[in-house]
Amino acid sequence: MYVRTIKRKNKDGSVVEYVQLAHNVRHAKKGYAQAQVVYSFGRRDQLDVDAIKRLVKSLCRFVSPQDALQLQAQANGDDSFTFIKSRPAGGAYLLRALWDRLNISDCLQKALKDRNFTTPVQQALFTMVANRALAPMSKLAIEKWAAEQVYLSGEQALQVQHFYRAMDFLLENTEAVQKEVFWSTANLLNLTVDLIFFDTTNTYFQTDEPGPSELKAYGKSKDKRDDLPLVTIGLAVTREGIPVKCWILPGNQHDAKSVDQVQKDLNAWKIGRVVWVMDRGMTGDKNRRILQRAGGQYILGEKLRGNHLSEQALNRRGRFKVVADNLHVKEVYVGEGTGRRRYVIAYNPKQAEHDRITRENILQRIDCELESLNKFSRKKKNKAQCNILSHQSMGRYVKELKSGKLKIDKAKVRQEEKLDGKYLLSTSDSSLSAEDIALGYKQLMEVERAFRTLKSTLCLRPIYHSKDDRIRSHVLLCWLALLLVRIAEVETGMTWPTIRREMQQLHLGEFFYKNGRILQHTELSSTQRNILKKLKIKLPQSVLEVDLNT
């Protein structure tokens, strides 16, 4: 398909030129190709130029930015104007703007002011953070990525040793950097820090290399990789989901043991009166006292089973108050005097129905399994019974009679029915309403969301570093990347994969011209413009002229 012009001579001798979109079609009888007009644009001197521009723009959606730039250079018709290559630039441009907007460079400079570094520490750190957000890869591979596969506008070509030296600096100044970055972020974005959400996760190492380590240890993996050594990561976020601080802890450390360190560290930041929101793994009388130090308060998820106080709270009479279709709340008190404790029972009717259906499916499976036992030999029957009793789901509803026969425990079923759709919360804050407590706890999923981003989008796992210092630095880089990513998500209302996909379509093309080298961005799409507008980022220059007269 191509554009052609034809000329027609009028009776008065004047010549009119017409512009047509045509393609060649092979004539079946004549055996050669003939031009067939697809569309006529009309007379050349009366062309609707704006309409043609819109057409070209719409067609460019179906070719890569690199191809579009190549075609642009070819259409120029000047051999002295040559297209060389293009690189994605939009994602890095966005991240750099957020980095500058949060004054992260200034925060780093405070730690660098008394150091005589020849290494471009700030440039190296931003490069590694941008890599985690855009195309996560090993530190060894970042050198080539930064030089050839993305446009970062760095002043100096970076090498692997620059990255490792920058990681060492970040680790040496981790507490100061995290504090400065958080306060800069909080002040600029007017973050609400009345609630601090904290949770832990762990990640695994691909190999278990020999050598001493304070971090790597075997434990209960939340990724179901108990066969590999782990490291535990604690993360505190605001109610908006913006990360506050991260902790790198031994892989076999119980969640509850981290509370003391976490509370002390953030208390030293003098954030003010905050309410700590934590999951069931953090409960315990000792941790309750710790969280109330320096005027702090807590909202804690409680275990529904196996706890005497929890059972008392759940058995308290009272009406549920409807907060939303999926949230009903009831406030109860357990204990007397100084031991009096406030609980909030939250109930989700939709979750209750889901729990009921799930349990019925399990009970049906148990019936089938129990019926099939009669078909087995004695030896196989005993093994099958043990499998049922130890099964994570079925074992809960089965009891063994004195005769050795298995039977569904109807009392246990009735007990579980009472827990359908419910979760139990305890709090030390008397000023918060039951509704605010339940809604505040539901926001704990922001930490879980942050962990998912760390592990999937930013590729935190698996960790290939073997030394403890490198492990800590790697997690800190992921934390910085998470900070930028979550701000972008919160302010645009879009997921980072969507933002990244859209912004990476913005390329920077490199051309050689008679006067030197020219760098030119592809045209911004409406989506790209909207993203940058929501993030308060000015639009990039269309043309960058560098290295003139080279």
C-alpha positions in Angstrom: 0.0 0.0 0.0 1.3 3.4 -0.9 0.4 7.1 -1.6 0.5 8.2 -5.2 -0.3 11.4 -7.1 -2.0 11.6 -10.6 -2.3 14.6 -12.8 -5.3 15.6 -15.0 -5.4 18.3 -17.6 -8.5 20.5 -17.8 -10.0 21.9 -21.0 -8.5 25.2 -20.3 -5.0 23.7 -20.3 -4.5 23.9 -16.4 -3.3 20.8 -14.6 -4.8 19.5 -11.4 -2.9 17.0 -9.1 -4.8 14.5 -7.0 -3.5 12.4 -4.0 -4.6 8.8 -3.6 -4.0 5.8 -1.3 -3.5 2.8 -3.6 -2.2 -0.7 -3.6 -1.2 -3.1 -6.4 -3.5 -6.0 -7.3 -2.5 -8.7 -9.8 -4.9 -8.8 -12.8 -6.1 -12.4 -13.2 -6.3 -12.3 -17.0 -3.5 -9.8 -17.9 -1.0 -11.4 -15.5 0.5 -8.2 -14.1 -0.2 -5.9 -11.2 -2.4 -2.9 -11.6 -2.9 0.0 -9.2 -6.2 0.0 -7.3 -7.4 3.1 -5.5 -8.3 2.5 -1.9 -9.1 6.1 -0.9 -8.8 9.5 -2.6 -7.6 12.4 -0.5 -8.7 14.9 -3.1 -6.8 17.7 -4.9 -3.3 18.3 -3.6 -3.8 22.0 -3.3 -6.9 21.4 -1.1 -5.6 18.7 1.2 -6.9 18.4 4.8 -3.5 18.4 6.3 -4.8 18.0 9.9 -6.8 14.9 8.9 -3.7 13.4 7.3 -1.7 14.1 10.5 -4.4 12.3 12.6 -4.2 9.3 10.2 -0.4 9.1 10.4 -0.6 9.3 14.2 -3.2 6.6 14.5 -1.1 4.3 12.2 2.0 4.9 14.3 0.2 3.0 17.1 0.8 -0.2 15.2 4.6 0.1 14.8 7.4 0.3 17.4 8.8 3.7 18.4 12.1 2.6 16.9 10.4 1.8 13.5 8.5 5.1 13.7 11.7 7.1 14.1 13.4 5.1 11.3 10.5 5.9 9.0 10.7 9.6 10.1 14.4 9.7 9.2 13.8 8.1 5.8 11.0 10.4 5.0 13.3 13.4 5.6 15.0 12.6 2.3 18.3 14.0 3.5 21.2 11.5 3.6 23.0 13.8 6.2 20.1 13.2 8.7 20.5 9.5 9.8 18.6 7.6 12.4 20.9 5.5 14.6 18.8 3.9 17.4 16.2 4.5 20.0 15.8 3.6 23.7 12.9 3.5 26.1 13.0 6.8 28.1 9.6 7.4 29.6 9.8 5.1 32.6 13.2 6.4 33.7 12.0 10.0 33.1 9.0 9.5 35.4 11.1 7.8 38.1 13.8 10.5 38.0 11.1 13.2 38.3 9.7 11.5 41.4 13.2 11.0 42.8 13.8 14.7 42.5 10.4 15.7 43.7 10.9 13.8 46.9 14.4 15.4 47.3 16.0 12.0 47.6 19.2 13.4 46.1 19.3 16.0 48.9 18.8 13.3 51.5 21.7 11.3 50.1 23.8 14.4 49.8 23.5 15.0 53.6 25.2 11.6 54.2 27.8 12.3 51.4 28.8 15.9 52.5 31.8 14.8 54.6 32.8 12.0 52.3 35.3 12.2 49.5 33.8 9.8 47.0 35.1 9.6 43.4 32.3 7.1 42.7 29.1 8.7 41.3 27.1 7.3 44.2 23.8 9.1 43.6 23.8 8.2 39.9 24.6 4.6 40.6 21.9 4.3 43.3 19.2 5.8 41.1 20.2 3.5 38.2 19.8 0.4 40.4 16.5 1.7 41.8 15.2 2.5 38.3 16.3 -1.0 37.1 14.3 -2.7 39.8 11.2 -0.7 38.8 11.6 -1.1 35.0 13.5 -4.3 34.2 14.8 -6.1 37.3 18.1 -7.9 36.7 21.4 -8.7 38.4 23.9 -6.0 39.4 26.3 -7.4 36.8 23.7 -7.0 34.0 22.7 -3.4 35.0 25.9 -2.0 33.5 24.9 -3.0 29.9 21.3 -2.2 30.6 22.1 1.4 31.6 24.4 1.9 28.7 22.4 0.4 25.9 18.8 -0.5 26.8 17.4 2.7 28.5 18.0 6.4 28.5 18.8 7.6 32.0 20.6 11.0 31.2 23.5 10.1 33.5 26.7 12.2 33.3 29.1 9.3 33.7 29.3 5.8 32.3 28.7 3.3 35.1 30.5 0.1 35.8 29.8 -2.8 38.1 32.2 -1.5 40.8 30.3 1.7 41.0 27.1 -0.2 41.9 28.7 -2.2 44.6 30.4 0.9 46.2 27.1 2.7 46.1 25.4 -0.3 47.8 28.1 -0.1 50.6 27.3 3.6 51.1 23.6 2.9 51.3 24.1 0.3 53.9 26.5 2.4 56.0 23.9 5.2 56.1 20.7 3.2 56.0 19.1 4.6 59.2 19.8 8.2 58.3 18.8 7.8 54.6 15.5 6.0 55.5 14.6 8.7 58.1 15.4 11.6 55.8 13.6 10.1 52.8 10.5 9.4 54.9 10.2 12.9 56.4 10.9 14.5 53.0 8.1 12.3 51.5 5.7 12.9 54.4 6.1 16.7 54.2 5.8 17.0 50.4 2.8 14.6 50.1 1.1 15.6 53.4 1.1 11.9 54.5 -1.2 10.8 57.3 0.9 9.0 59.9 -1.6 8.4 62.6 -1.8 4.8 61.7 1.3 2.7 61.1 0.8 -0.7 59.5 3.4 -3.3 60.1 3.9 -6.9 58.9 6.6 -9.3 57.9 7.4 -11.6 55.0 10.3 -13.7 54.1 12.1 -14.5 50.9 14.5 -17.2 49.8 17.9 -17.7 48.3 18.4 -19.7 45.2 21.5 -21.3 46.6 22.9 -22.0 50.1 26.5 -21.0 49.8 28.7 -21.9 52.8 30.0 -19.3 55.2 28.8 -17.5 58.3 25.6 -15.5 58.1 23.4 -13.6 60.6 20.5 -13.4 58.2 20.2 -16.6 56.2 18.5 -19.3 58.1 16.0 -22.1 57.5 12.5 -21.4 58.8 8.8 -21.4 57.8 8.6 -19.9 54.3 5.6 -17.9 53.4 6.4 -18.7 49.7 6.3 -22.5 50.5 10.1 -22.8 50.0 11.1 -24.4 53.3 13.9 -26.2 51.4 15.9 -23.0 50.9 17.5 -20.5 53.4 15.4 -17.5 54.2 15.7 -13.9 55.2 12.8 -12.0 56.9 11.7 -8.5 55.8 9.6 -6.2 58.0 7.8 -3.3 56.4 5.9 -0.4 57.9 3.6 1.6 55.7 1.1 4.5 56.1 -2.6 4.2 55.5 -2.0 5.3 51.9 0.4 2.3 51.5 3.5 4.5 51.3 6.5 2.6 52.8 7.9 4.2 56.0 10.8 2.0 56.9 12.0 -1.6 56.3 13.9 -4.0 58.4 16.0 -7.0 57.3 15.9 -9.8 59.9 17.1 -13.4 60.3 15.0 -15.9 58.3 14.2 -18.0 61.4 13.1 -15.1 63.6 9.5 -15.3 64.9 7.3 -12.4 63.8 6.5 -11.4 67.4 10.2 -10.9 68.3 10.5 -8.1 65.8 8.0 -5.8 67.5 10.4 -4.4 70.1 13.0 -3.4 67.6 10.4 -1.9 65.2 8.7 0.2 67.9 12.1 1.5 69.3 13.3 2.5 65.8 10.2 4.4 64.8 9.8 5.9 68.3 13.3 7.4 67.8 12.0 9.2 64.7 9.6 11.1 66.9 6.7 10.6 64.5 4.2 11.4 67.3 1.3 9.5 68.6 0.5 6.6 66.3 -1.7 3.5 66.4 0.1 0.3 65.4 -1.9 -2.1 63.2 -0.5 -5.6 63.1 -1.7 -9.1 62.3 -2.2 -12.2 64.5 1.4 -13.2 64.5 2.3 -10.1 66.6 -0.1 -10.7 69.5 1.0 -11.4 73.1 0.9 -9.5 76.3 4.6 -8.5 76.1 4.1 -7.0 72.6 0.9 -5.1 73.8 3.0 -3.4 76.5 5.8 -2.6 74.0 3.4 -1.0 71.5 2.0 1.2 74.3 5.4 2.7 75.1 5.7 6.5 74.6 1.9 6.9 74.3 1.5 4.5 71.4 -1.7 2.4 70.9 -2.5 -0.7 68.9 -5.0 -2.6 66.8 -4.2 -6.3 66.7 -5.7 -9.2 64.9 -6.5 -12.0 67.3 -6.6 -15.7 66.8 -10.2 -17.0 66.6 -9.2 -20.5 67.9 -7.3 -21.8 70.9 -7.4 -18.6 72.9 -9.5 -18.3 76.1 -10.0 -14.5 75.9 -10.9 -14.7 72.2 -13.5 -17.3 72.9 -15.0 -15.2 75.6 -15.2 -12.2 73.3 -16.8 -14.2 70.5 -19.5 -15.5 72.9 -20.5 -12.1 74.2 -24.0 -11.1 73.3 -24.8 -8.0 71.3 -26.0 -6.7 68.0 -23.8 -6.1 65.0 -23.8 -2.6 63.5 -23.9 -2.4 59.7 -21.0 -0.3 58.4 -21.2 -1.6 54.8 -22.6 -4.5 52.9 -19.4 -6.5 53.6 -18.7 -5.2 57.1 -20.7 -5.5 60.3 -19.1 -4.7 63.7 -19.8 -5.4 67.3 -17.9 -4.0 70.3 -17.3 -6.2 73.4 -15.2 -6.1 76.6 -13.6 -9.0 78.4 -12.0 -9.0 81.8 -12.1 -6.7 84.8 -10.0 -3.9 86.2 -6.5 -3.5 84.7 -7.1 -6.7 82.8 -10.1 -5.4 81.0 -9.6 -5.6 77.2 -11.6 -4.1 74.4 -12.5 -6.2 71.4 -14.2 -5.6 68.0 -15.8 -8.5 66.2 -16.0 -7.9 62.5 -18.4 -9.8 60.3 -18.5 -10.1 56.5 -21.7 -11.8 55.2 -20.1 -12.5 51.8 -17.1 -14.2 53.4 -19.5 -16.1 55.7 -21.2 -17.6 52.7 -17.9 -18.4 51.1 -16.7 -20.1 54.3 -20.0 -22.2 54.4 -19.6 -23.4 50.9 -15.9 -24.2 51.4 -16.8 -26.3 54.5 -19.6 -28.1 52.8 -17.2 -29.1 50.0 -14.7 -30.4 52.5 -17.4 -32.4 54.4 -18.5 -33.9 51.1 -14.9 -34.9 50.4 -14.6 -36.4 53.9 -17.8 -38.5 53.3 -16.3 -39.9 50.0 -12.9 -40.6 51.7 -14.6 -42.4 54.7 -16.7 -44.5 52.3 -13.7 -45.5 50.3 -11.9 -46.8 53.4 -14.0 -50.0 53.3 -12.4 -50.9 50.0 -8.9 -51.0 51.4 -6.9 -53.7 53.0 -6.1 -53.2 56.7 -2.7 -51.9 56.1 -3.8 -49.4 53.4 -6.8 -48.5 55.5 -4.7 -47.4 58.5 -2.4 -45.3 56.2 -5.5 -43.7 54.6 -7.0 -42.9 58.0 -3.7 -41.2 59.1 -3.7 -39.1 55.9 -7.3 -37.9 56.6 -6.5 -37.1 60.3 -3.4 -35.2 59.4 -4.9 -33.4 56.4 -4.9 -29.6 56.8 -8.5 -29.2 55.9 -10.2 -32.5 56.5 -8.5 -33.3 59.8 -10.2 -30.4 61.5 -13.7 -32.0 61.1 -12.8 -35.6 61.8 -12.6 -37.5 65.1 -11.5 -41.1 65.9 -13.8 -43.3 67.9 -12.6 -45.8 70.5 -13.2 -48.5 68.0 -10.7 -46.8 65.6 -13.4 -45.8 63.2 -13.3 -42.2 61.8 -16.4 -40.0 62.0 -17.3 -36.4 61.2 -17.1 -34.4 64.4 -20.5 -32.6 64.3 -19.7 -30.5 67.4 -16.6 -29.2 65.7 -18.7 -28.4 62.6 -21.2 -26.4 64.7 -18.3 -24.6 66.4 -16.8 -23.6 63.0 -20.1 -22.4 61.8 -20.1 -19.7 64.5 -16.8 -18.3 63.1 -18.0 -18.0 59.5 -17.1 -14.6 58.0 -15.7 -13.3 61.3 -12.4 -11.8 62.4 -11.5 -10.6 65.9 -9.6 -7.4 66.8 -8.3 -6.1 70.1 -7.3 -2.4 70.7 -5.9 -0.3 73.4 -7.3 3.0 72.0 -10.5 4.0 73.6 -11.0 7.0 71.3 -11.4 5.0 68.1 -14.9 3.8 67.2 -15.6 0.2 66.4 -16.1 1.1 62.7 -12.7 3.0 62.5 -10.9 0.0 64.2 -12.4 -2.5 61.7 -11.7 -0.2 58.7 -8.2 0.6 59.9 -7.4 -3.1 60.2 -8.7 -3.8 56.7 -6.1 -1.3 55.5 -3.4 -3.8 56.7 -3.8 -5.3 53.2 -1.7 -2.3 52.0 1.3 -4.0 53.5 0.4 -7.3 51.8 0.0 -5.4 48.6 3.5 -3.8 49.1 5.0 -7.3 49.7 3.4 -8.6 46.4 4.9 -5.6 44.6 8.3 -6.3 46.1 8.2 -10.0 45.2 6.7 -9.9 41.8 7.0 -6.5 40.1 10.3 -5.5 41.7 11.6 -9.1 41.7 12.9 -9.1 45.2 13.1 -12.9 45.1 15.0 -15.0 44.7 18.1 -13.3 46.2 21.4 -14.3 44.5 23.6 -12.3 46.9 25.5 -14.4 49.5 27.0 -11.8 51.8 24.8 -10.3 54.6 25.8 -6.7 53.6 24.9 -7.3 50.0 21.5 -8.8 51.0 20.7 -5.8 53.2 21.6 -3.4 50.5 19.6 -5.3 47.9 16.5 -5.0 50.1 17.1 -1.3 50.7 17.2 -0.7 46.9 13.9 -2.6 46.6 12.5 -0.4 49.4 13.4 2.8 47.5 11.9 1.4 44.3 8.8 0.5 46.2 8.5 4.0 47.5 8.5 5.5 44.0 6.2 2.9 42.6 3.6 3.2 45.4 3.5 7.0 45.0 3.0 6.7 41.3 0.1 4.2 41.9 -1.5 6.3 44.7 -1.5 9.5 42.7 -2.5 8.1 39.3 -4.9 5.4 40.5 -3.2 3.0 38.1 -1.1 -0.1 38.8 2.6 0.2 38.2 2.7 -2.5 35.5 0.2 -0.4 33.5 2.1 2.9 34.2 5.4 1.2 33.2 3.9 -0.3 30.0 2.5 3.1 28.9 5.6 5.2 29.8 8.1 2.8 28.3 6.4 3.4 24.9 8.0 6.9 25.1 11.4 6.5 23.3 14.3 8.7 22.8 15.7 8.5 19.2 19.3 9.2 18.3 20.1 10.9 15.0 23.2 12.1 13.3 22.9 15.4 11.5 25.3 17.5 9.6 25.8 19.7 12.8 26.2 16.8 15.3 24.0 14.5 17.3 20.3 15.0 18.0 18.2 13.2 20.6 14.4 13.4 20.0 11.5 12.0 22.0 8.6 10.3 20.3 5.4 12.1 20.5 3.6 11.8 23.9 0.3 9.9 23.9 -2.7 11.2 25.7 -2.3 8.5 28.4 1.3 9.4 28.9 0.4 13.1 29.3 -2.3 12.2 31.8 0.0 10.1 33.9 2.6 12.9 34.1 0.0 15.5 34.8 -1.4 13.5 37.8 2.2 13.1 39.1 2.8 16.9 38.7 5.7 16.1 36.3 6.5 18.6 33.5 6.4 17.2 30.0 9.8 16.2 28.6 11.4 18.3 25.9 10.7 17.1 22.4 14.3 17.6 21.1 17.6 17.5 23.0 20.6 18.8 21.0 23.9 17.5 22.3 27.5 17.0 21.0 27.0 19.6 18.2 29.8 19.9 15.6 31.2 16.5 16.5 
